[in-house]
Structure formats: structure tokens, C-alpha cells
Amino acid sequence: MSNEPIFTLLENPAARRDAPWTAEQDAILNDAAFARAEATITGWPGYAPTPLVALPGIAGEIGVGSIHYKNEASRFDLGSFKALGGAYAVWEVLRRTAAEKGISPDDHTRFYDHAATVTVTCATDGNHGRSVAWGASTFGCNCVIFIHATVSEGRKREIERYGARVVRCAGNYDDSVREAQANADREGWIVVSDTSYEGYTEIPKDVMQGYELMAAEAIEQMPAGNFPTHVFLQTGVGGMAAAVAAQFWRRLGAQRPMIVLADPLKSACWLESIRAGEPTAVEGDLDTLMAGLACGEVSALAWTILEHSADAVIGVSEHAAVNSMRLLAEGRHGDAPLVAGESAVAGLAALIAAAADPAARARLGLDHKSHVLLFGTEGATDPILYEQLVGRAPETVESGAS
């Protein structure tokens, strides 16, 4: 870990502040589809907007005007923003397949009899599979989840808690994606994935439409005078980042904030894709501790949105991620302590690294007038790993115990 680069900053030469929102992008994410997703999800039992937390201590320490952190740790008690995407996509699969048989969701008996004949599946690093499993359990269908070699046993158990069958595969995340698709083709299952690829785009759109709700909540929650000038977004396959960017782009056009992507250096598919100017896969075991971001290939749908709207990408080290988890847990600069999982902090780690480097500050326009929005996309979704990395159990952080 000590030999890692501190960070890598790459500005996107294809970024276009004046780029219009096109018909191609509107076919992926649009206002009508978002309105449908919003109406559905906000009607689920237990829905509540997650909090937007001010971090004035960190903001003062790094020399920016404000930082606000959208804390997804309480989302539907699943501990992650993924609850918005996977479960909504499961609902849409069941709604559409039922409609093909002339069955309305309002006809509860027939609808749930139909759901019981459907099996959904996906590959996951943990949180997306947990959301799909929760959606399947909630709406009454069957579920098989594929995980790769390095997904923790704790995350496996959390998925199984919702009644899903979990299959562990050899290889990395991208290998498990292929394994899930192969089994679905053979068994007649329906893949509910958060990444898109050739011939598979419709369901990932549903996932991303669910994610947009998180961004819409944050926009409404931002205090007057602190509207974001910069949004730092961790990537993975890019679905979340694209959904957030799309909300700002459609609402604000050229007045949208600067979008900065944060990529783990050990699985930097967005860094390499922005560098190449086209989707570019990275090979290897992708063994970053930021497990939810351990992806070697970008989502084609996300690329269509982020190709021109992402202003820069920063590669984040493992050390920077762990330090950011500890920073939040300790409330080191007087902020209220927060529990953030290892995949939640890449945006914060990228911000801190860039703010500490004079050249990066200048290139990104970070100064005392900057207002930064971060998305803390998960809590301690693997409590054992969290305690190993932070040195404290998540419950002691939440209680304020030392």
C-alpha cells in the first residue's frame, strides 16, 4: 500500500459544458421515466429521504466553502443507495412480464402468482445483489445471485438473508457477470444487472432511474447559497455517477456543477476509458478494498452520459480510502462522526487528495468559494471488514463511544 501513487488526476478532453442533452441520452434517462420511478419508490413502506450532512470541519481543513455528504447508510435498512436501483428494476421486470400476460399489479393474487414463476439473477460485489434479493423477497419472485472470488462471507450472508441462492464463482467481478448471463440464458432466468453491455440495456436503465432519486433528493436538500459547484462521484461501472450527472444536466444544462469521477487505482476502468476516449477494459484481479467499485469494464449506458459530462477523473489509492473512512468515523475536524463503508468514500478521498495539491486545485477550480457535494453510497455493509479497517465497530461510531 505504501508504494501506491497518492492519486492520479486526468481532465477529460471530451468534456463539453455546452453539450446539449440529446435524444440518445434521453432514451436512457428522461424526466417521464424518472417520475415513474420516483412515484413507485416513494410509495414503498419505509421510504424516507436519506440525510444530507454538512461537513464544515473537513471543508475548513481543506480550504473549500462547504462540503455536503448524502448519507445512504439508512436507505431502506439495506445500508446502501443500491436499494433504489436493484429493487426497482425487479419491480419493473415483474410489472412488464405480468403485463405481457394481461395481468395488472392491482390484481394482487394473479400478480403474485405470476411473480412466483419468475427467477431474477445478477452478479454483484455485494450491495446490488442485496438490493435485487430484497426486491425479489418483497415482490415474491425467485432469486439467484452470483458473487466472485473476493466478495466477503459477510456480504454473502447478507444476500442470503433475503432468501436468495448465492453462487460463488472463480475470477473477478466481470467473470461473475458473464457467469450470471450464461446461467440465465440456460435456465430462462432474467438478469437484473446494474451494468449494460451489447444487447442488454433496458433493465440497467431501470436501475439507473432508481438511482436518480438519490440525486433529486440531494438537489432539494441543498441549503440556499451552498448549491454545488463540484460533485465528486465514485464510479464502479458508472451507473450511479451517470444517474447523478443526468439529473444535474437535465435540470441545469451548461450551469451544472463540475463532475469529477473517483476511480480506485486498482480497478481504474474510467480513468483508462477517459484517457483513451472510448470504453476501455482493465484486466487483472481488480482486487481493491473498495469492493463495490471493483469493475474492469464501464457500462455502455453510463459512458453515453459521462463521455461529455464528466469533467475529470481521479484515481484513488487504497490508503486514501481507508484514511477517509477513519476521518469520518473519528469526526476528526469537529464534524459529527459518520459510518461510511469502503466503497462510499472514494469521492471524499479524491476531493481531499486534489485539494492538497496546488496544481490539482487550480485545474479543478477548488477554492474557498467552492461548494462540494459527495454521495456516501453505503454504510458498514460488511461490519467485520469495517472494524478491521477503521479500528472500531460501526455501532460504537454511531453511538459516539470512544
Secondary structure, DSSP 8 states (H G I E B T S, - for coil): -TTS-SEEEEE-TT--TT----HHHHTTS-HHHHHHHHHHHTTSTT-----EEE-HHHHHHHT-SEEEEEEGGGGGGTTBTHHHHHHHHHHHHHHHHHHTTT--TTSHHHHHHHHTT-EEEEEESSHHHHHHHHHHHHHT-EEEEEE-TTS-HHHHHHHHTTT-EEEE-SS-HHHHHHHHHHHHHHHT-EE--SS-BTTB-HHHHHHHHHHHHHHHHHHHHS-TT---SEEEEE-TTSHHHHHHHHHHHHHHGGGS-EEEEEEEGGG-HHHHHHHHTS-----S----S-GGG--SS--HHHHHHHHHH--EEEEE-HHHHHHHHHHHHHTTTSS------TTT-HHHHHHHHHHTSHHHHHHHT-STT-EEEEEE-BS-SSHHHHHHHHSS-HHHHHHT--
